[in-house]
Amino acid sequence: MSGLVLKLGPKERVLINGAVIENGERRSRLSIVTPNAHILRLRDAIHPEEVNTPVRRVCYIAQLVLSGDADPEEAKLQLLRGIEQLSQVLLDDDSHKRLDLATSAILDGQHYQALKALRGLLPREERLFASGSQ
């Protein structure tokens, strides 16, 4: 059996195909076996008012695909363009590895993996903005 395995903490919420599902009092594990299901952990969700940096914008587009609010094919070009722009600014090897992973994931239609790779850039972006404002 393949697919996505979600490990949820107590009371953690997840969006699956438009339905918000809340875990009970104990940790649990869900195996999602339906291919192409739209899944988003709500603890990881970026809210529209938080989309105020380049990395957050690209993450948000991937998130919209996962929540089912954007068509994957229509978002694909925006995601690839955003990643290309980020690759011109984030020049270190680790950032490029994450961007390459995100690109491959998008080309394979694996938006959850793309979002995961892109989210790894958020702390780096935050540090860059913090050091630039001093």
VMD Tcl script that builds the backbone (N, CA, C; Angstrom):
set m [mol new atoms 402]
animate dup $m
set s [atomselect $m all]
$s set {name element resname resid chain x y z} {
  {N N MET 1 A 0.849 -1.179 0.000}
  {CA C MET 1 A 0.000 0.000 0.000}
  {C C MET 1 A 0.888 1.233 0.000}
  {N N SER 2 A 0.631 2.137 -0.917}
  {CA C SER 2 A 1.402 3.367 -0.953}
  {C C SER 2 A 0.470 4.537 -0.706}
  {N N GLY 3 A 1.043 5.696 -0.602}
  {CA C GLY 3 A 0.258 6.890 -0.368}
  {C C GLY 3 A 0.870 7.717 0.734}
  {N N LEU 4 A 0.138 8.707 1.163}
  {CA C LEU 4 A 0.589 9.624 2.184}
  {C C LEU 4 A 0.189 9.110 3.559}
  {N N VAL 5 A 1.099 9.178 4.512}
  {CA C VAL 5 A 0.793 8.807 5.890}
  {C C VAL 5 A 0.833 10.083 6.718}
  {N N LEU 6 A -0.293 10.395 7.358}
  {CA C LEU 6 A -0.379 11.571 8.220}
  {C C LEU 6 A -0.305 11.118 9.665}
  {N N LYS 7 A 0.596 11.696 10.411}
  {CA C LYS 7 A 0.669 11.444 11.841}
  {C C LYS 7 A 0.151 12.695 12.519}
  {N N LEU 8 A -0.951 12.559 13.214}
  {CA C LEU 8 A -1.628 13.709 13.804}
  {C C LEU 8 A -1.520 13.702 15.320}
  {N N GLY 9 A -1.245 14.872 15.869}
  {CA C GLY 9 A -1.235 15.044 17.312}
  {C C GLY 9 A -2.661 15.218 17.817}
  {N N PRO 10 A -2.849 15.195 19.139}
  {CA C PRO 10 A -4.179 15.403 19.705}
  {C C PRO 10 A -4.776 16.736 19.234}
  {N N LYS 11 A -6.009 16.683 18.813}
  {CA C LYS 11 A -6.792 17.848 18.373}
  {C C LYS 11 A -6.233 18.539 17.125}
  {N N GLU 12 A -5.259 17.929 16.464}
  {CA C GLU 12 A -4.707 18.517 15.246}
  {C C GLU 12 A -5.739 18.426 14.125}
  {N N ARG 13 A -5.752 19.449 13.282}
  {CA C ARG 13 A -6.707 19.500 12.175}
  {C C ARG 13 A -5.994 19.371 10.842}
  {N N VAL 14 A -6.707 18.753 9.907}
  {CA C VAL 14 A -6.190 18.576 8.560}
  {C C VAL 14 A -7.352 18.782 7.585}
  {N N LEU 15 A -7.038 19.361 6.444}
  {CA C LEU 15 A -8.032 19.579 5.401}
  {C C LEU 15 A -7.848 18.491 4.360}
  {N N ILE 16 A -8.889 17.694 4.145}
  {CA C ILE 16 A -8.826 16.618 3.155}
  {C C ILE 16 A -10.005 16.794 2.203}
  {N N ASN 17 A -9.674 17.052 0.943}
  {CA C ASN 17 A -10.692 17.256 -0.096}
  {C C ASN 17 A -11.785 18.229 0.336}
  {N N GLY 18 A -11.369 19.315 0.974}
  {CA C GLY 18 A -12.308 20.362 1.351}
  {C C GLY 18 A -12.966 20.186 2.701}
  {N N ALA 19 A -12.772 19.056 3.338}
  {CA C ALA 19 A -13.368 18.815 4.655}
  {C C ALA 19 A -12.309 18.959 5.739}
  {N N VAL 20 A -12.627 19.740 6.785}
  {CA C VAL 20 A -11.716 19.869 7.919}
  {C C VAL 20 A -11.976 18.691 8.852}
  {N N ILE 21 A -10.916 17.962 9.155}
  {CA C ILE 21 A -11.007 16.797 10.028}
  {C C ILE 21 A -10.149 17.077 11.250}
  {N N GLU 22 A -10.721 16.868 12.446}
  {CA C GLU 22 A -9.982 17.089 13.683}
  {C C GLU 22 A -9.726 15.758 14.363}
  {N N ASN 23 A -8.494 15.548 14.756}
  {CA C ASN 23 A -8.116 14.336 15.467}
  {C C ASN 23 A -8.696 14.366 16.882}
  {N N GLY 24 A -8.794 13.206 17.481}
  {CA C GLY 24 A -9.308 13.096 18.841}
  {C C GLY 24 A -8.260 13.449 19.879}
  {N N GLU 25 A -8.398 12.868 21.046}
  {CA C GLU 25 A -7.540 13.183 22.190}
  {C C GLU 25 A -6.151 12.554 22.105}
  {N N ARG 26 A -5.986 11.514 21.306}
  {CA C ARG 26 A -4.703 10.799 21.229}
  {C C ARG 26 A -4.061 10.989 19.864}
  {N N ARG 27 A -2.762 10.753 19.840}
  {CA C ARG 27 A -2.046 10.772 18.565}
  {C C ARG 27 A -2.612 9.675 17.674}
  {N N SER 28 A -2.630 9.935 16.380}
  {CA C SER 28 A -3.116 8.908 15.460}
  {C C SER 28 A -2.354 8.990 14.148}
  {N N ARG 29 A -2.590 7.992 13.362}
  {CA C ARG 29 A -1.928 7.883 12.068}
  {C C ARG 29 A -2.983 7.525 11.038}
  {N N LEU 30 A -3.016 8.283 9.962}
  {CA C LEU 30 A -3.953 8.031 8.873}
  {C C LEU 30 A -3.162 7.716 7.611}
  {N N SER 31 A -3.576 6.709 6.901}
  {CA C SER 31 A -2.991 6.400 5.604}
  {C C SER 31 A -3.966 6.853 4.531}
  {N N ILE 32 A -3.535 7.764 3.705}
  {CA C ILE 32 A -4.360 8.269 2.612}
  {C C ILE 32 A -3.971 7.460 1.373}
  {N N VAL 33 A -4.868 6.622 0.918}
  {CA C VAL 33 A -4.558 5.741 -0.210}
  {C C VAL 33 A -5.149 6.233 -1.524}
  {N N THR 34 A -6.025 7.218 -1.460}
  {CA C THR 34 A -6.606 7.772 -2.673}
  {C C THR 34 A -5.578 8.657 -3.366}
  {N N PRO 35 A -5.233 8.347 -4.599}
  {CA C PRO 35 A -4.269 9.200 -5.292}
  {C C PRO 35 A -4.872 10.572 -5.586}
  {N N ASN 36 A -4.029 11.575 -5.565}
  {CA C ASN 36 A -4.414 12.946 -5.907}
  {C C ASN 36 A -5.441 13.568 -4.968}
  {N N ALA 37 A -5.522 13.082 -3.738}
  {CA C ALA 37 A -6.394 13.712 -2.753}
  {C C ALA 37 A -5.785 15.052 -2.359}
  {N N HIS 38 A -6.620 16.047 -2.102}
  {CA C HIS 38 A -6.157 17.369 -1.695}
  {C C HIS 38 A -6.047 17.373 -0.173}
  {N N ILE 39 A -4.799 17.475 0.343}
  {CA C ILE 39 A -4.553 17.358 1.776}
  {C C ILE 39 A -3.657 18.502 2.228}
  {N N LEU 40 A -4.032 19.132 3.341}
  {CA C LEU 40 A -3.235 20.214 3.903}
  {C C LEU 40 A -3.359 20.182 5.421}
  {N N ARG 41 A -2.211 20.106 6.105}
  {CA C ARG 41 A -2.211 20.233 7.567}
  {C C ARG 41 A -2.510 21.684 7.898}
  {N N LEU 42 A -3.503 21.913 8.727}
  {CA C LEU 42 A -3.876 23.288 9.021}
  {C C LEU 42 A -2.842 23.982 9.897}
  {N N ARG 43 A -2.061 23.219 10.656}
  {CA C ARG 43 A -0.994 23.862 11.455}
  {C C ARG 43 A 0.094 24.426 10.550}
  {N N ASP 44 A 0.212 23.904 9.352}
  {CA C ASP 44 A 1.215 24.373 8.402}
  {C C ASP 44 A 0.671 25.436 7.449}
  {N N ALA 45 A -0.612 25.694 7.514}
  {CA C ALA 45 A -1.246 26.592 6.546}
  {C C ALA 45 A -0.762 28.030 6.708}
  {N N ILE 46 A -0.546 28.670 5.591}
  {CA C ILE 46 A -0.218 30.093 5.559}
  {C C ILE 46 A -1.514 30.817 5.240}
  {N N HIS 47 A -1.869 31.779 6.078}
  {CA C HIS 47 A -3.106 32.535 5.868}
  {C C HIS 47 A -2.844 33.664 4.877}
  {N N PRO 48 A -3.868 34.085 4.128}
  {CA C PRO 48 A -3.661 35.090 3.074}
  {C C PRO 48 A -2.946 36.359 3.556}
  {N N GLU 49 A -3.247 36.812 4.766}
  {CA C GLU 49 A -2.605 38.034 5.267}
  {C C GLU 49 A -1.121 37.824 5.607}
  {N N GLU 50 A -0.674 36.569 5.637}
  {CA C GLU 50 A 0.730 36.253 5.930}
  {C C GLU 50 A 1.568 36.092 4.656}
  {N N VAL 51 A 0.952 36.243 3.510}
  {CA C VAL 51 A 1.652 36.067 2.231}
  {C C VAL 51 A 2.316 37.394 1.879}
  {N N ASN 52 A 3.442 37.667 2.556}
  {CA C ASN 52 A 4.083 38.968 2.435}
  {C C ASN 52 A 5.574 38.885 2.088}
  {N N THR 53 A 6.031 37.717 1.662}
  {CA C THR 53 A 7.427 37.552 1.242}
  {C C THR 53 A 7.458 36.654 0.005}
  {N N PRO 54 A 8.549 36.657 -0.733}
  {CA C PRO 54 A 8.629 35.819 -1.940}
  {C C PRO 54 A 8.450 34.322 -1.673}
  {N N VAL 55 A 9.101 33.783 -0.650}
  {CA C VAL 55 A 8.975 32.350 -0.372}
  {C C VAL 55 A 7.546 32.035 0.068}
  {N N ARG 56 A 6.972 32.866 0.905}
  {CA C ARG 56 A 5.588 32.645 1.353}
  {C C ARG 56 A 4.610 32.676 0.170}
  {N N ARG 57 A 4.856 33.533 -0.808}
  {CA C ARG 57 A 3.974 33.587 -1.980}
  {C C ARG 57 A 3.992 32.265 -2.740}
  {N N VAL 58 A 5.190 31.722 -2.939}
  {CA C VAL 58 A 5.292 30.456 -3.679}
  {C C VAL 58 A 4.678 29.319 -2.852}
  {N N CYS 59 A 4.949 29.308 -1.552}
  {CA C CYS 59 A 4.339 28.296 -0.673}
  {C C CYS 59 A 2.816 28.380 -0.733}
  {N N TYR 60 A 2.306 29.586 -0.740}
  {CA C TYR 60 A 0.852 29.785 -0.740}
  {C C TYR 60 A 0.206 29.221 -2.002}
  {N N ILE 61 A 0.867 29.392 -3.133}
  {CA C ILE 61 A 0.329 28.838 -4.385}
  {C C ILE 61 A 0.264 27.317 -4.290}
  {N N ALA 62 A 1.335 26.687 -3.782}
  {CA C ALA 62 A 1.327 25.229 -3.603}
  {C C ALA 62 A 0.229 24.818 -2.627}
  {N N GLN 63 A 0.048 25.601 -1.591}
  {CA C GLN 63 A -0.992 25.329 -0.593}
  {C C GLN 63 A -2.384 25.401 -1.219}
  {N N LEU 64 A -2.597 26.360 -2.109}
  {CA C LEU 64 A -3.899 26.472 -2.783}
  {C C LEU 64 A -4.197 25.238 -3.621}
  {N N VAL 65 A -3.172 24.671 -4.229}
  {CA C VAL 65 A -3.359 23.431 -4.988}
  {C C VAL 65 A -3.752 22.309 -4.034}
  {N N LEU 66 A -3.038 22.209 -2.904}
  {CA C LEU 66 A -3.318 21.141 -1.940}
  {C C LEU 66 A -4.705 21.249 -1.326}
  {N N SER 67 A -5.179 22.477 -1.134}
  {CA C SER 67 A -6.501 22.655 -0.541}
  {C C SER 67 A -7.610 22.479 -1.572}
  {N N GLY 68 A -7.235 22.390 -2.840}
  {CA C GLY 68 A -8.227 22.234 -3.904}
  {C C GLY 68 A -8.756 23.559 -4.411}
  {N N ASP 69 A -8.135 24.674 -3.983}
  {CA C ASP 69 A -8.594 26.003 -4.381}
  {C C ASP 69 A -7.914 26.529 -5.641}
  {N N ALA 70 A -6.967 25.770 -6.179}
  {CA C ALA 70 A -6.300 26.164 -7.430}
  {C C ALA 70 A -6.087 24.917 -8.273}
  {N N ASP 71 A -6.241 25.087 -9.564}
  {CA C ASP 71 A -6.014 23.994 -10.497}
  {C C ASP 71 A -4.515 23.721 -10.607}
  {N N PRO 72 A -4.095 22.470 -10.443}
  {CA C PRO 72 A -2.659 22.170 -10.491}
  {C C PRO 72 A -1.973 22.609 -11.780}
  {N N GLU 73 A -2.631 22.441 -12.902}
  {CA C GLU 73 A -2.009 22.832 -14.176}
  {C C GLU 73 A -1.883 24.343 -14.294}
  {N N GLU 74 A -2.883 25.073 -13.810}
  {CA C GLU 74 A -2.811 26.531 -13.869}
  {C C GLU 74 A -1.757 27.060 -12.899}
  {N N ALA 75 A -1.600 26.413 -11.760}
  {CA C ALA 75 A -0.634 26.853 -10.749}
  {C C ALA 75 A 0.797 26.467 -11.109}
  {N N LYS 76 A 0.940 25.459 -11.937}
  {CA C LYS 76 A 2.270 24.933 -12.268}
  {C C LYS 76 A 3.213 26.017 -12.784}
  {N N LEU 77 A 2.757 26.818 -13.733}
  {CA C LEU 77 A 3.598 27.864 -14.310}
  {C C LEU 77 A 3.959 28.910 -13.262}
  {N N GLN 78 A 3.006 29.306 -12.434}
  {CA C GLN 78 A 3.278 30.281 -11.373}
  {C C GLN 78 A 4.308 29.741 -10.390}
  {N N LEU 79 A 4.160 28.470 -10.028}
  {CA C LEU 79 A 5.102 27.854 -9.093}
  {C C LEU 79 A 6.507 27.796 -9.687}
  {N N LEU 80 A 6.613 27.346 -10.917}
  {CA C LEU 80 A 7.929 27.230 -11.553}
  {C C LEU 80 A 8.573 28.604 -11.748}
  {N N ARG 81 A 7.780 29.600 -12.092}
  {CA C ARG 81 A 8.301 30.965 -12.230}
  {C C ARG 81 A 8.798 31.482 -10.880}
  {N N GLY 82 A 7.988 31.256 -9.840}
  {CA C GLY 82 A 8.378 31.698 -8.500}
  {C C GLY 82 A 9.655 31.028 -8.031}
  {N N ILE 83 A 9.781 29.731 -8.282}
  {CA C ILE 83 A 10.993 29.004 -7.898}
  {C C ILE 83 A 12.199 29.531 -8.665}
  {N N GLU 84 A 12.018 29.821 -9.943}
  {CA C GLU 84 A 13.115 30.379 -10.745}
  {C C GLU 84 A 13.565 31.723 -10.172}
  {N N GLN 85 A 12.626 32.564 -9.798}
  {CA C GLN 85 A 12.972 33.857 -9.204}
  {C C GLN 85 A 13.714 33.670 -7.879}
  {N N LEU 86 A 13.256 32.729 -7.059}
  {CA C LEU 86 A 13.930 32.466 -5.785}
  {C C LEU 86 A 15.350 31.955 -6.017}
  {N N SER 87 A 15.542 31.146 -7.053}
  {CA C SER 87 A 16.872 30.585 -7.316}
  {C C SER 87 A 17.874 31.660 -7.725}
  {N N GLN 88 A 17.379 32.799 -8.180}
  {CA C GLN 88 A 18.262 33.895 -8.553}
  {C C GLN 88 A 18.694 34.727 -7.353}
  {N N VAL 89 A 18.001 34.539 -6.226}
  {CA C VAL 89 A 18.296 35.308 -5.018}
  {C C VAL 89 A 18.934 34.436 -3.940}
  {N N LEU 90 A 18.416 33.234 -3.774}
  {CA C LEU 90 A 18.948 32.311 -2.769}
  {C C LEU 90 A 20.047 31.484 -3.435}
  {N N LEU 91 A 21.270 31.860 -3.213}
  {CA C LEU 91 A 22.377 31.317 -3.993}
  {C C LEU 91 A 23.140 30.180 -3.323}
  {N N ASP 92 A 22.840 29.883 -2.056}
  {CA C ASP 92 A 23.585 28.828 -1.355}
  {C C ASP 92 A 23.147 27.441 -1.841}
  {N N ASP 93 A 24.019 26.465 -1.620}
  {CA C ASP 93 A 23.776 25.100 -2.103}
  {C C ASP 93 A 22.514 24.481 -1.509}
  {N N ASP 94 A 22.301 24.669 -0.196}
  {CA C ASP 94 A 21.128 24.067 0.445}
  {C C ASP 94 A 19.832 24.615 -0.148}
  {N N SER 95 A 19.773 25.918 -0.362}
  {CA C SER 95 A 18.575 26.519 -0.962}
  {C C SER 95 A 18.338 25.957 -2.352}
  {N N HIS 96 A 19.407 25.824 -3.133}
  {CA C HIS 96 A 19.246 25.289 -4.488}
  {C C HIS 96 A 18.800 23.827 -4.466}
  {N N LYS 97 A 19.258 23.063 -3.493}
  {CA C LYS 97 A 18.795 21.677 -3.371}
  {C C LYS 97 A 17.304 21.648 -3.085}
  {N N ARG 98 A 16.856 22.506 -2.167}
  {CA C ARG 98 A 15.425 22.566 -1.839}
  {C C ARG 98 A 14.601 23.030 -3.041}
  {N N LEU 99 A 15.104 24.018 -3.752}
  {CA C LEU 99 A 14.393 24.514 -4.933}
  {C C LEU 99 A 14.348 23.455 -6.032}
  {N N ASP 100 A 15.435 22.700 -6.187}
  {CA C ASP 100 A 15.443 21.605 -7.166}
  {C C ASP 100 A 14.437 20.523 -6.778}
  {N N LEU 101 A 14.378 20.199 -5.478}
  {CA C LEU 101 A 13.385 19.220 -5.003}
  {C C LEU 101 A 11.968 19.706 -5.283}
  {N N ALA 102 A 11.726 20.983 -5.000}
  {CA C ALA 102 A 10.391 21.553 -5.231}
  {C C ALA 102 A 10.034 21.513 -6.712}
  {N N THR 103 A 10.985 21.857 -7.566}
  {CA C THR 103 A 10.742 21.832 -9.012}
  {C C THR 103 A 10.393 20.424 -9.477}
  {N N SER 104 A 11.192 19.447 -9.070}
  {CA C SER 104 A 10.926 18.055 -9.456}
  {C C SER 104 A 9.558 17.601 -8.965}
  {N N ALA 105 A 9.233 17.969 -7.732}
  {CA C ALA 105 A 7.941 17.577 -7.163}
  {C C ALA 105 A 6.785 18.186 -7.956}
  {N N ILE 106 A 6.909 19.440 -8.320}
  {CA C ILE 106 A 5.849 20.098 -9.094}
  {C C ILE 106 A 5.699 19.439 -10.456}
  {N N LEU 107 A 6.813 19.163 -11.103}
  {CA C LEU 107 A 6.756 18.517 -12.415}
  {C C LEU 107 A 6.137 17.121 -12.332}
  {N N ASP 108 A 6.284 16.467 -11.167}
  {CA C ASP 108 A 5.695 15.140 -10.943}
  {C C ASP 108 A 4.281 15.215 -10.368}
  {N N GLY 109 A 3.781 16.429 -10.157}
  {CA C GLY 109 A 2.444 16.590 -9.588}
  {C C GLY 109 A 2.377 16.295 -8.096}
  {N N GLN 110 A 3.505 16.359 -7.409}
  {CA C GLN 110 A 3.589 16.069 -5.970}
  {C C GLN 110 A 3.659 17.390 -5.196}
  {N N HIS 111 A 2.538 18.065 -5.080}
  {CA C HIS 111 A 2.512 19.395 -4.486}
  {C C HIS 111 A 2.796 19.397 -2.986}
  {N N TYR 112 A 2.463 18.324 -2.306}
  {CA C TYR 112 A 2.770 18.242 -0.879}
  {C C TYR 112 A 4.283 18.235 -0.684}
  {N N GLN 113 A 5.000 17.455 -1.487}
  {CA C GLN 113 A 6.455 17.399 -1.391}
  {C C GLN 113 A 7.079 18.742 -1.793}
  {N N ALA 114 A 6.483 19.407 -2.769}
  {CA C ALA 114 A 6.974 20.727 -3.173}
  {C C ALA 114 A 6.819 21.720 -2.031}
  {N N LEU 115 A 5.650 21.714 -1.401}
  {CA C LEU 115 A 5.414 22.617 -0.281}
  {C C LEU 115 A 6.380 22.323 0.857}
  {N N LYS 116 A 6.607 21.069 1.126}
  {CA C LYS 116 A 7.537 20.673 2.189}
  {C C LYS 116 A 8.945 21.211 1.915}
  {N N ALA 117 A 9.409 21.082 0.688}
  {CA C ALA 117 A 10.743 21.590 0.320}
  {C C ALA 117 A 10.788 23.117 0.426}
  {N N LEU 118 A 9.746 23.772 -0.043}
  {CA C LEU 118 A 9.713 25.238 -0.018}
  {C C LEU 118 A 9.629 25.783 1.401}
  {N N ARG 119 A 8.869 25.119 2.258}
  {CA C ARG 119 A 8.744 25.573 3.650}
  {C C ARG 119 A 10.100 25.558 4.360}
  {N N GLY 120 A 10.989 24.691 3.932}
  {CA C GLY 120 A 12.323 24.658 4.507}
  {C C GLY 120 A 13.123 25.929 4.249}
  {N N LEU 121 A 12.666 26.738 3.301}
  {CA C LEU 121 A 13.335 28.000 2.991}
  {C C LEU 121 A 12.841 29.161 3.845}
  {N N LEU 122 A 11.722 28.989 4.533}
  {CA C LEU 122 A 11.149 30.087 5.305}
  {C C LEU 122 A 12.086 30.616 6.391}
  {N N PRO 123 A 12.726 29.752 7.192}
  {CA C PRO 123 A 13.645 30.295 8.208}
  {C C PRO 123 A 14.819 31.069 7.588}
  {N N ARG 124 A 15.328 30.592 6.475}
  {CA C ARG 124 A 16.440 31.268 5.790}
  {C C ARG 124 A 15.983 32.640 5.303}
  {N N GLU 125 A 14.804 32.688 4.706}
  {CA C GLU 125 A 14.274 33.960 4.225}
  {C C GLU 125 A 14.085 34.930 5.386}
  {N N GLU 126 A 13.572 34.430 6.483}
  {CA C GLU 126 A 13.353 35.279 7.657}
  {C C GLU 126 A 14.681 35.866 8.157}
  {N N ARG 127 A 15.724 35.035 8.198}
  {CA C ARG 127 A 17.041 35.520 8.631}
  {C C ARG 127 A 17.575 36.580 7.660}
  {N N LEU 128 A 17.384 36.365 6.362}
  {CA C LEU 128 A 17.862 37.321 5.377}
  {C C LEU 128 A 17.160 38.663 5.524}
  {N N PHE 129 A 15.856 38.631 5.735}
  {CA C PHE 129 A 15.119 39.882 5.914}
  {C C PHE 129 A 15.533 40.566 7.220}
  {N N ALA 130 A 15.758 39.779 8.265}
  {CA C ALA 130 A 16.159 40.349 9.553}
  {C C ALA 130 A 17.538 40.994 9.461}
  {N N SER 131 A 18.464 40.345 8.763}
  {CA C SER 131 A 19.813 40.918 8.646}
  {C C SER 131 A 19.833 42.126 7.719}
  {N N GLY 132 A 18.919 42.179 6.776}
  {CA C GLY 132 A 18.852 43.310 5.844}
  {C C GLY 132 A 18.238 44.549 6.458}
  {N N SER 133 A 17.457 44.373 7.520}
  {CA C SER 133 A 16.778 45.523 8.126}
  {C C SER 133 A 17.612 46.157 9.238}
  {N N GLN 134 A 18.802 45.621 9.476}
  {CA C GLN 134 A 19.637 46.198 10.550}
  {C C GLN 134 A 20.601 47.221 10.023}
}
mol reanalyze $m
mol bondsrecalc $m
mol representation Tube
mol addrep $m
